[in-house]
Amino acid sequence: MASLMENLLEVLDRESAEYEGLLELSQRKTPLIVGGDLENLQKITDDEQNIVSRIHNLEKKRLEVTADIANVLNRDVETLKLSNMIEMMAGRHQEQARLAEAHDRLSSAVHALQKINEQNRELLTNALEMVEFEMNLMQSMRAAPETANYTKSAYSAGDIMGAESGRFDAKQ
């Protein structure tokens, strides 16, 4: 049981470190989103994918170790959570403290990551709405009606309304 607990603590520590790395990347993403730096944003996204892959592998390992612990304790693996294991370690204060610390570290990293990801999601949504607005504005400019202006030779000048912005009319 002691070696299983050590394995679990090792996996939790590594998983926490990966989540903290992911959090750091997500925090670096925020100013890139605001600044529209797509090249560096893509690099960070690639780095995030690598970290997520490592987290996925660590999660599998954690589930395997948890299943082994559940077998030793004769408990259902579905109901055996870290908080339950912390309570069960009441007699082993040192292991209980290490497990509680690992749980808290992992939990705080995940919650911080959720907050920053929500913020980045809102920034991306706003940026997409702005792009959509600008595209609609450009399309409406192209679809603007022509004026009924004629040249001296009686040909239609066919100016598009609003297309001549920036000119000053001195006659008015």
N, CA and C of each residue as an Amber inpcrd file, in Angstrom:
protein
   516
   0.8310000  -1.1980000   0.0000000   0.0000000   0.0000000   0.0000000
   0.8680000   1.2510000   0.0000000   1.9840000   1.2170000   0.7390000
   2.8580000   2.3900000   0.8250000   3.4390000   2.7360000  -0.5410000
   3.8420000   1.7080000  -1.3070000   4.4060000   1.9880000  -2.6320000
   3.3330000   2.5160000  -3.5800000   2.1030000   2.0180000  -3.4440000
   1.0090000   2.5330000  -4.2590000   0.7430000   4.0090000  -3.9430000
   0.8060000   4.3420000  -2.6410000   0.5870000   5.7260000  -2.2400000
   1.7120000   6.6240000  -2.7720000   2.9400000   6.1130000  -2.7510000
   4.0680000   6.8700000  -3.2990000   3.8870000   7.0900000  -4.8050000
   3.4320000   6.0410000  -5.4980000   3.1660000   6.1690000  -6.9330000
   2.0940000   7.2240000  -7.1940000   1.0460000   7.1890000  -6.4020000
  -0.0340000   8.1550000  -6.5570000   0.4720000   9.5780000  -6.3050000
   1.2600000   9.7530000  -5.2500000   1.7950000  11.0840000  -4.9440000
   2.7200000  11.5820000  -6.0590000   3.5150000  10.6790000  -6.6090000
   4.4090000  11.0590000  -7.7030000   3.6050000  11.4970000  -8.9270000
   2.5890000  10.7290000  -9.2690000   1.7500000  11.0690000 -10.4260000
   1.0340000  12.3910000 -10.1870000   0.5060000  12.5940000  -8.9880000
  -0.1860000  13.8500000  -8.6750000   0.7620000  15.0420000  -8.7490000
   1.9850000  14.8740000  -8.2680000   2.9670000  15.9580000  -8.3480000
   3.3010000  16.2930000  -9.8020000   3.5080000  15.2720000 -10.6000000
   3.8120000  15.5090000 -12.0160000   2.6230000  16.1320000 -12.7380000
   1.4360000  15.6670000 -12.4030000   0.2250000  16.2060000 -13.0230000
   0.0320000  17.6720000 -12.6280000   0.2810000  17.9980000 -11.3730000
   0.1800000  19.3830000 -10.9090000   1.1700000  20.2740000 -11.6410000
   2.3920000  19.7790000 -11.8160000   3.4180000  20.5550000 -12.5230000
   3.0000000  20.8120000 -13.9740000   2.4080000  19.8210000 -14.6080000
   1.9500000  19.9950000 -15.9940000   0.8110000  21.0100000 -16.0690000
  -0.1350000  20.9240000 -15.1270000  -1.2330000  21.8960000 -15.1050000
  -0.7190000  23.3100000 -14.8460000   0.2980000  23.4330000 -13.9920000
   0.8710000  24.7510000 -13.7340000   1.5760000  25.2870000 -14.9750000
   2.2190000  24.4110000 -15.7500000   2.8140000  24.8160000 -17.0230000
   1.7650000  25.2420000 -18.0220000   0.6550000  24.5290000 -18.0400000
  -0.4620000  24.8810000 -18.9160000  -1.0610000  26.2230000 -18.5070000
  -1.1510000  26.4500000 -17.2130000  -1.6510000  27.7270000 -16.7060000
  -0.7490000  28.8730000 -17.1500000   0.5630000  28.6750000 -17.0590000
   1.5130000  29.7110000 -17.4530000   1.3630000  30.0300000 -18.9490000
   1.1890000  28.9990000 -19.7740000   0.9850000  29.2250000 -21.2100000
  -0.3190000  29.9750000 -21.4720000  -1.3620000  29.6190000 -20.7590000
  -2.6500000  30.2920000 -20.9370000  -2.5620000  31.7630000 -20.5420000
  -1.7820000  32.0560000 -19.5120000  -1.6040000  33.4480000 -19.1080000
  -0.8090000  34.2130000 -20.1620000   0.1410000  33.5590000 -20.8000000
   0.9060000  34.2100000 -21.8700000   0.0550000  34.4230000 -23.1170000
  -0.9890000  33.6220000 -23.2690000  -1.8660000  33.7340000 -24.4270000
  -2.7220000  34.9970000 -24.3930000  -3.1080000  35.4400000 -23.1990000
  -4.0420000  36.5600000 -23.0790000  -3.5680000  37.8060000 -23.8240000
  -2.3390000  38.3160000 -23.5930000  -1.9370000  39.5090000 -24.3370000
  -1.7930000  39.2590000 -25.8410000  -1.4970000  38.0220000 -26.2250000
  -1.3950000  37.7050000 -27.6530000  -2.7650000  37.7580000 -28.3190000
  -3.7870000  37.3220000 -27.6000000  -5.1530000  37.3910000 -28.1270000
  -5.5540000  38.8430000 -28.2920000  -5.2720000  39.6450000 -27.2720000
  -5.6310000  41.0660000 -27.3150000  -4.8860000  41.7570000 -28.4540000
  -3.6140000  41.4320000 -28.6280000  -2.8030000  42.0710000 -29.6560000
  -2.9830000  41.4820000 -31.0470000  -3.6680000  40.3570000 -31.1510000
  -3.8930000  39.7280000 -32.4470000  -2.6370000  39.0940000 -33.0370000
  -1.7130000  38.6550000 -32.2010000  -0.4590000  38.0420000 -32.6390000
  -0.7060000  36.5560000 -32.9160000  -1.1780000  36.2650000 -34.1220000
  -1.5860000  34.9060000 -34.4640000  -0.4140000  33.9370000 -34.5540000
   0.7530000  34.4080000 -34.9810000   1.9070000  33.5190000 -35.1240000
   2.3480000  32.9730000 -33.7630000   2.5180000  33.8540000 -32.7830000
   2.9250000  33.4090000 -31.4500000   1.8010000  32.6750000 -30.7400000
   0.5620000  33.0440000 -31.0300000  -0.5880000  32.3470000 -30.4580000
  -0.6090000  30.8970000 -30.9330000  -0.2650000  30.6750000 -32.1990000
  -0.2160000  29.3100000 -32.7360000   0.8910000  28.5000000 -32.0640000
   2.0390000  29.1290000 -31.8140000   3.1420000  28.4310000 -31.1400000
   2.7270000  28.0030000 -29.7380000   2.0630000  28.9020000 -29.0190000
   1.6210000  28.5770000 -27.6630000   0.5690000  27.4720000 -27.7000000
  -0.3110000  27.5290000 -28.6730000  -1.3390000  26.4950000 -28.8050000
  -0.6980000  25.1280000 -29.0730000   0.3470000  25.0970000 -29.8750000
   1.0620000  23.8330000 -30.1190000   1.6990000  23.3180000 -28.8230000
   2.3160000  24.2280000 -28.0620000   2.9100000  23.8400000 -26.7790000
   1.8410000  23.3170000 -25.8250000   0.6790000  23.9590000 -25.8380000
  -0.4280000  23.5030000 -24.9820000  -0.8630000  22.0930000 -25.3530000
  -0.9100000  21.8030000 -26.6390000  -1.3100000  20.4650000 -27.0770000
  -0.3370000  19.4010000 -26.5690000   0.9550000  19.7320000 -26.5530000
   1.9490000  18.7890000 -26.0190000   1.7270000  18.5430000 -24.5350000
   1.4590000  19.6040000 -23.7950000   1.2250000  19.4700000 -22.3520000
  -0.0580000  18.6800000 -22.0960000  -1.0980000  18.9660000 -22.8630000
  -2.3710000  18.2520000 -22.6910000  -2.1780000  16.7610000 -22.9560000
  -1.3450000  16.4270000 -23.9210000  -1.0620000  15.0180000 -24.1990000
  -0.3680000  14.3630000 -23.0000000   0.5980000  15.0630000 -22.4160000
   1.2820000  14.5160000 -21.2370000   0.3130000  14.3890000 -20.0560000
  -0.5680000  15.3710000 -19.8890000  -1.5650000  15.3090000 -18.8050000
  -2.4800000  14.1080000 -19.0040000  -2.8650000  13.8740000 -20.2460000
  -3.7310000  12.7290000 -20.5480000  -3.0520000  11.4170000 -20.1490000
  -1.7720000  11.2930000 -20.4640000  -1.0300000  10.0800000 -20.0890000
  -0.9140000   9.9500000 -18.5710000  -0.6600000  11.0670000 -17.8890000
  -0.5850000  11.0290000 -16.4250000  -1.9360000  10.6990000 -15.8120000
  -2.9980000  11.1670000 -16.4200000  -4.3470000  10.8740000 -15.9240000
  -4.6320000   9.3740000 -16.0200000  -4.2070000   8.7570000 -17.1220000
  -4.3600000   7.3020000 -17.2550000  -3.6070000   6.5790000 -16.1430000
  -2.3700000   7.0130000 -15.9120000  -1.5460000   6.3930000 -14.8760000
  -2.1850000   6.5780000 -13.5010000  -2.7270000   7.7830000 -13.2400000
  -3.3830000   8.0500000 -11.9580000  -4.5940000   7.1410000 -11.7720000
  -5.3570000   6.9460000 -12.8300000  -6.5210000   6.0560000 -12.7470000
  -6.1000000   4.6100000 -12.4860000  -4.9850000   4.1960000 -13.0900000
  -4.4870000   2.8350000 -12.8480000  -4.0610000   2.6690000 -11.3920000
  -3.3200000   3.6430000 -10.8710000  -2.8620000   3.5600000  -9.4770000
  -4.0610000   3.6120000  -8.5350000  -5.0360000   4.4530000  -8.8380000
  -6.2410000   4.5460000  -8.0020000  -7.0020000   3.2230000  -8.0220000
  -7.0590000   2.5740000  -9.1780000  -7.7240000   1.2660000  -9.2670000
  -6.9880000   0.2280000  -8.4210000  -5.6510000   0.2710000  -8.4400000
  -4.8670000  -0.6510000  -7.6080000  -5.1180000  -0.4020000  -6.1200000
  -5.1730000   0.8600000  -5.7350000  -5.4480000   1.2090000  -4.3300000
  -6.8450000   0.7460000  -3.9410000  -7.8060000   0.9200000  -4.8450000
  -9.1740000   0.4750000  -4.5680000  -9.2190000  -1.0390000  -4.3790000
  -8.4320000  -1.7760000  -5.1640000  -8.3760000  -3.2380000  -5.0040000
  -7.8140000  -3.6150000  -3.6420000  -6.7280000  -2.9500000  -3.2390000
  -6.1060000  -3.2530000  -1.9470000  -7.0620000  -2.9350000  -0.8020000
  -7.7830000  -1.8330000  -0.9220000  -8.7050000  -1.4100000   0.1420000
 -10.0770000  -2.0680000   0.0330000 -10.2700000  -2.8360000  -1.0490000
 -11.5570000  -3.4890000  -1.2990000 -12.6880000  -2.4510000  -1.3730000
 -12.4420000  -1.3910000  -2.1430000 -13.4180000  -0.3120000  -2.3410000
 -13.7590000  -0.2220000  -3.8230000 -14.8810000   0.4100000  -4.1050000
 -15.2850000   0.6480000  -5.4810000 -14.4360000   1.7850000  -6.0530000
 -13.7950000   1.5500000  -7.1810000 -12.9040000   2.5480000  -7.7790000
 -13.6730000   3.8020000  -8.2090000 -14.9450000   3.6510000  -8.5420000
 -15.7550000   4.7910000  -8.9790000 -16.0480000   5.7680000  -7.8390000
 -16.1310000   5.2630000  -6.6360000 -16.4510000   6.1280000  -5.4980000
 -15.2120000   6.5490000  -4.7070000 -14.0660000   5.9930000  -5.0520000
 -12.8340000   6.3200000  -4.3350000 -12.2200000   7.5860000  -4.9240000
 -12.3370000   8.6680000  -4.2170000 -11.8130000   9.9650000  -4.6430000
 -10.6310000  10.3370000  -3.7580000  -9.8790000  11.3540000  -4.1790000
  -8.7380000  11.8050000  -3.3850000  -9.1720000  12.2740000  -2.0060000
 -10.2950000  12.9750000  -1.9410000 -10.7670000  13.4510000  -0.6370000
 -11.0790000  12.2760000   0.2940000 -11.6030000  11.1860000  -0.2590000
 -11.8610000   9.9860000   0.5530000 -10.5550000   9.3650000   1.0390000
  -9.5600000   9.3250000   0.1570000  -8.2680000   8.7460000   0.5350000
  -7.6060000   9.5790000   1.6320000  -7.7550000  10.8850000   1.5490000
  -7.1790000  11.7630000   2.5760000  -7.8000000  11.4450000   3.9310000
  -9.1170000  11.2590000   3.9530000  -9.8160000  10.9240000   5.2010000
  -9.3800000   9.5570000   5.7260000  -9.1540000   8.6050000   4.8150000
  -8.7800000   7.2590000   5.2390000  -7.3610000   7.2110000   5.8070000
  -6.5540000   8.2050000   5.5110000  -5.1730000   8.2390000   5.9860000
  -5.0420000   8.9110000   7.3500000  -6.1060000   8.9390000   8.1140000
  -6.0960000   9.6330000   9.4040000  -4.9980000   9.1090000  10.3320000
  -4.6750000   7.8570000  10.2610000  -3.6490000   7.2840000  11.1230000
  -2.2300000   7.5750000  10.6510000  -2.0790000   7.8990000   9.4060000
  -0.7640000   8.1820000   8.8290000  -0.6890000   9.6700000   8.5140000
  -0.3150000  10.4490000   9.4730000  -0.3730000  11.9000000   9.3550000
   0.5410000  12.4560000   8.2690000   1.7140000  11.8870000   8.1210000
   2.6470000  12.4020000   7.1300000   2.1160000  12.1610000   5.7100000
   1.6630000  10.9350000   5.4340000   1.1020000  10.6210000   4.1200000
  -0.1830000  11.4050000   3.8740000  -0.9820000  11.5720000   4.9210000
  -2.2250000  12.3320000   4.8030000  -1.9200000  13.7850000   4.4240000
  -0.9220000  14.3740000   5.0560000  -0.5510000  15.7630000   4.7630000
  -0.0190000  15.8950000   3.3390000   0.8140000  14.9490000   2.9020000
   1.3530000  14.9990000   1.5390000   0.2540000  14.8460000   0.4970000
  -0.6820000  13.9420000   0.7780000  -1.7880000  13.7290000  -0.1470000
  -2.6980000  14.9510000  -0.1950000  -2.9570000  15.5540000   0.9600000
  -3.7900000  16.7610000   1.0080000  -3.1180000  17.9100000   0.2710000
  -1.7960000  18.0280000   0.4400000  -1.0500000  19.0920000  -0.2490000
  -1.0910000  18.8890000  -1.7620000  -0.8940000  17.6480000  -2.2090000
  -0.9440000  17.3480000  -3.6450000  -2.3330000  17.6260000  -4.2090000
  -3.3520000  17.2600000  -3.4510000  -4.7340000  17.5130000  -3.8660000
  -4.9950000  19.0110000  -3.9850000  -4.5740000  19.7700000  -2.9880000
  -4.8030000  21.2110000  -2.9970000  -4.0450000  21.9000000  -4.1330000
  -2.8060000  21.4620000  -4.3570000  -1.9950000  22.0550000  -5.4310000
  -2.6360000  21.7960000  -6.7900000  -3.0690000  20.5630000  -7.0070000
  -3.7080000  20.2080000  -8.2640000  -5.0320000  20.9490000  -8.4340000
  -5.7940000  20.9940000  -7.3760000  -7.0960000  21.6660000  -7.4220000
  -6.9480000  23.1620000  -7.7100000  -6.0030000  23.8290000  -7.0630000
  -5.8400000  25.2640000  -7.2890000  -5.3400000  25.5440000  -8.7010000
  -4.4590000  24.6950000  -9.2340000  -3.9770000  24.8800000 -10.6090000
  -5.1150000  24.7220000 -11.6090000  -5.9600000  23.7250000 -11.3900000
  -7.0770000  23.4910000 -12.3050000  -8.0800000  24.6430000 -12.2390000
  -8.3850000  25.1290000 -11.0390000  -9.3350000  26.2450000 -10.9100000
  -8.7840000  27.5210000 -11.5420000  -7.5060000  27.8040000 -11.3400000
  -6.8910000  28.9850000 -11.9520000  -6.8930000  28.8570000 -13.4730000
  -6.6440000  27.6510000 -13.9700000  -6.6530000  27.4140000 -15.4060000
  -8.0510000  27.6190000 -15.9840000  -9.0650000  27.1710000 -15.2620000
 -10.4420000  27.3790000 -15.7100000 -10.7690000  28.8670000 -15.8110000
 -10.3200000  29.6560000 -14.8370000 -10.5910000  31.0950000 -14.8540000
  -9.9200000  31.7810000 -16.0410000  -8.6490000  31.4890000 -16.2580000
  -7.9220000  32.1500000 -17.3460000  -8.4470000  31.6890000 -18.7010000
  -8.8420000  30.4230000 -18.8080000  -9.4070000  29.9340000 -20.0640000
 -10.7510000  30.5790000 -20.3540000 -11.5540000  30.8150000 -19.3280000
 -12.8300000  31.5080000 -19.5120000 -12.5790000  32.9440000 -19.9870000
 -11.5980000  33.6030000 -19.3990000 -11.2520000  34.9610000 -19.8060000
 -10.7820000  34.9750000 -21.2720000  -9.9160000  34.0420000 -21.6360000
  -9.4270000  33.9660000 -23.0100000 -10.5570000  33.6350000 -23.9820000
 -11.4840000  32.7930000 -23.5570000 -12.6300000  32.4570000 -24.4130000
 -13.4650000  33.6990000 -24.6890000 -13.6950000  34.5220000 -23.6580000
 -14.4620000  35.7510000 -23.8450000 -13.7310000  36.7200000 -24.7660000
 -12.4210000  36.8270000 -24.6170000 -11.6420000  37.7010000 -25.5010000
 -11.7260000  37.2300000 -26.9480000 -11.6250000  35.9200000 -27.1610000
 -11.7310000  35.3840000 -28.5190000 -13.1230000  35.5980000 -29.1030000
 -14.1450000  35.4360000 -28.2770000 -15.5150000  35.6700000 -28.7370000
 -15.6890000  37.1170000 -29.1540000 -15.1800000  38.0390000 -28.3440000
 -15.2720000  39.4620000 -28.6890000 -14.5080000  39.7750000 -29.9660000
 -13.3330000  39.1790000 -30.1280000 -12.5430000  39.4150000 -31.3390000
 -13.2800000  38.8910000 -32.5710000 -13.8990000  37.7230000 -32.4500000
 -14.6610000  37.1740000 -33.5780000 -15.8700000  38.0400000 -33.9040000
 -16.5350000  38.5730000 -32.8890000 -17.6650000  39.4580000 -33.1280000
 -17.2220000  40.7320000 -33.8400000 -16.0480000  41.2430000 -33.4800000
 -15.5290000  42.4410000 -34.1310000 -15.1870000  42.1600000 -35.5850000
 -14.5800000  41.0200000 -35.8640000 -14.2620000  40.6480000 -37.2420000
 -15.5470000  40.5070000 -38.0520000 -16.5460000  39.8790000 -37.4740000
 -17.8290000  39.7130000 -38.1630000 -18.4660000  41.0690000 -38.4460000
 -18.4120000  41.9760000 -37.4920000 -18.9530000  43.3230000 -37.6750000
 -18.2370000  44.0350000 -38.8200000 -16.9040000  43.9570000 -38.8360000
 -16.1300000  44.6060000 -39.8820000 -16.4080000  43.9970000 -41.2520000
 -16.5880000  42.6830000 -41.3060000 -16.9130000  42.0390000 -42.5800000
 -18.2820000  42.4790000 -43.0700000 -19.2450000  42.5570000 -42.1650000
 -20.5790000  43.0270000 -42.5480000 -20.5310000  44.4680000 -43.0330000
 -19.7330000  45.2940000 -42.3850000 -19.5820000  46.6840000 -42.7880000
 -18.9760000  46.7780000 -44.1860000 -17.9550000  45.9720000 -44.4470000
 -17.3210000  45.9680000 -45.7840000 -18.3110000  45.5070000 -46.8520000
 -19.0910000  44.4700000 -46.5320000 -20.0660000  43.9760000 -47.5000000
 -21.1560000  45.0040000 -47.7560000 -21.5760000  45.7010000 -46.7240000
 -22.6210000  46.7160000 -46.9210000 -22.0860000  47.8970000 -47.7170000
 -20.7920000  48.1990000 -47.5980000 -20.2000000  49.2700000 -48.3930000
 -20.2140000  48.9000000 -49.8730000 -19.9400000  47.6540000 -50.1870000
 -19.9510000  47.2080000 -51.5800000 -21.3650000  47.1850000 -52.1440000
 -22.3280000  46.9440000 -51.2840000 -23.7160000  46.8480000 -51.7300000
 -24.4350000  48.1820000 -51.6660000 -23.7350000  49.2610000 -51.3660000
 -24.3740000  50.5770000 -51.2690000 -24.8870000  50.9940000 -52.6500000
 -26.0050000  51.6930000 -52.6890000 -26.5780000  52.0960000 -53.9850000
 -25.7220000  53.1590000 -54.6680000 -25.8270000  53.1700000 -56.0020000
 -25.1140000  54.1750000 -56.7700000 -25.9010000  55.4780000 -56.7520000
 -25.1880000  56.5630000 -56.8840000 -25.8550000  57.8660000 -56.9460000
 -26.2650000  58.1330000 -58.3870000 -27.1350000  59.0730000 -58.5830000
 -27.6070000  59.4290000 -59.9240000 -26.8320000  60.6380000 -60.4380000
 -25.5460000  60.6280000 -60.3240000 -24.7030000  61.7150000 -60.8160000
 -24.3530000  61.4640000 -62.2780000 -24.3900000  62.5050000 -63.0620000
 -24.0700000  62.4020000 -64.4750000 -22.9100000  63.3210000 -64.7960000
 -22.1220000  62.9300000 -65.7580000 -21.0110000  63.7630000 -66.2130000
 -21.5250000  64.7580000 -67.2450000 -20.6590000  65.6670000 -67.7680000
 -21.0550000  66.6780000 -68.7540000 -21.5290000  66.0430000 -70.0490000
 -21.0330000  64.8690000 -70.3430000 -21.4330000  64.2120000 -71.5880000
 -22.6550000  63.3080000 -71.3800000 -23.3300000  63.4510000 -70.2600000
 -24.5840000  62.7540000 -69.9390000 -24.3830000  61.2680000 -69.6610000
 -23.2180000  60.8980000 -69.2240000 -22.9840000  59.5210000 -68.7960000
 -23.0900000  59.4700000 -67.2750000 -23.5640000  58.3570000 -66.7650000
 -23.6840000  58.1920000 -65.3160000 -22.2880000  58.0190000 -64.7150000
 -22.0230000  58.8070000 -63.6860000 -20.7420000  58.6840000 -63.0020000
 -20.7450000  57.4170000 -62.1450000 -21.9220000  57.0190000 -61.6750000
 -22.0700000  55.7660000 -60.9380000 -21.2800000  55.7080000 -59.6500000
 -21.1780000  56.8040000 -58.9490000 -20.4750000  56.8050000 -57.6680000
 -21.2520000  55.9890000 -56.6500000 -20.5170000  55.2760000 -55.7970000
 -21.1470000  54.4980000 -54.7350000 -21.2030000  55.3630000 -53.4900000
 -22.3710000  55.4200000 -52.8970000 -22.5520000  56.2610000 -51.7070000
 -21.6290000  55.7930000 -50.5860000 -20.9690000  56.7410000 -49.9650000
 -20.1210000  56.4250000 -48.8250000 -18.7400000  55.9530000 -49.2040000
 -18.4810000  55.7420000 -50.4910000 -17.1860000  55.2360000 -50.9080000
 -16.1380000  56.3350000 -51.0070000 -16.5730000  57.5610000 -50.9950000
 -15.6440000  58.6650000 -51.1440000 -15.3850000  59.3530000 -49.8230000
 -15.2760000  58.5980000 -48.7720000 -15.0470000  59.1850000 -47.4830000
 -13.6550000  59.8010000 -47.4310000 -13.5350000  60.8770000 -46.7220000
 -12.2420000  61.5140000 -46.5710000 -12.0720000  62.7030000 -47.5000000
 -13.0210000  62.9510000 -48.3960000 -12.9270000  64.1200000 -49.2650000
 -13.7010000  65.2630000 -48.6500000 -13.1920000  66.4510000 -48.8520000
 -13.8260000  67.6390000 -48.3010000 -14.5250000  68.3760000 -49.4330000
 -15.7780000  68.7270000 -49.2380000 -16.5380000  69.4490000 -50.2370000
 -16.5120000  70.9350000 -49.8670000 -15.7540000  71.7230000 -50.6260000
 -15.5850000  73.1370000 -50.3170000 -16.7960000  73.9690000 -50.7230000
 -17.6880000  73.4560000 -51.5790000 -18.8380000  74.2000000 -52.0500000
 -19.8950000  74.3980000 -50.9770000 -19.9170000  73.5620000 -49.9780000
 -20.9800000  73.6580000 -48.9780000 -20.6910000  74.7100000 -47.9990000
